Amino acid sequence: MFKKFDEKENISGTTQVKTSVIRSIREKLLDKYPDIKDYLDQILPKKEPIKLIKCHERIEILAIAGEPVFFKQRDDFMPTLKLLHKYPFILPHQQVDRGAIQFVLSGANIMCPGLTSPGAKMVDTDKDTVVAIMAEGKEHALAIGVMKMSATDIKKVNKGVGVENIHYLLDGLWQMKSIKK
C-alpha cells in the first residue's frame, strides 16, 4: 500500500479533526485495540490538535504534532510501525523465519510456509485480523499486515498468502516527514 507512497504526490489535503470526531475515533480504536485503554491518552492526547491527512486511494492518516500515528484504507484505523515500536502490545504478533525478512522488507506478502517453518511462530488469530509481523531474532516489528487466512487454516493449507503486507519498515509511510500544514 505504501510501497510507492510519496508525500508530494499522494497527499491531497490536511484538516484539523473536530473534538466530536476525535471522540468517535477514540471509541473505535478502543473497540478494535482494547489493550491500548490505559495508553490512549498518551497516544491521542486530548489537548493536542490532531490532523487528518487525506491521500489518494482513500487512505487517511491521523497525525499528532505532525507525526503519523494511525492510518486507514477504507475501513479501520491501524497503528503505524513507529507507534507499534513504542507500544508493541497493540497488535498480536506473527513471527516469520529469517529467510522471509528480506522479502517482507521489500513489500512482499507473507506466505504460509514463512509462518510455519522452524524459526517462525504463530499466535492463534482469525482471518482479517491486523497483526504485527515480527522476525526471528529481532526485537521490533518489521511490518504490519492483515491475516488472509486464520492461523489454523495457515497450518492446514501451508501454501499461498497468509498475511497481506500493508506497511513495512522503510516504506513511504515510515519515511514520511512530519506534517506542518
Secondary structure, DSSP 8 states (H G I E B T S, - for coil): --TT--HHHHEEEEEE--HHHHHHHHHHHHHH-GGGGGGHHHHS-SSS-EEEEEESTTEEEEEETTEEEEEEESS-EEE-HHHHHHSGGGS-EEEE-GGGHHHHTTT--EEHHHHHSTT-B-----TT-EEEEEETT-SS--EEEEESS-HHHHHHH--SEEEEEEEETTSTTTT------
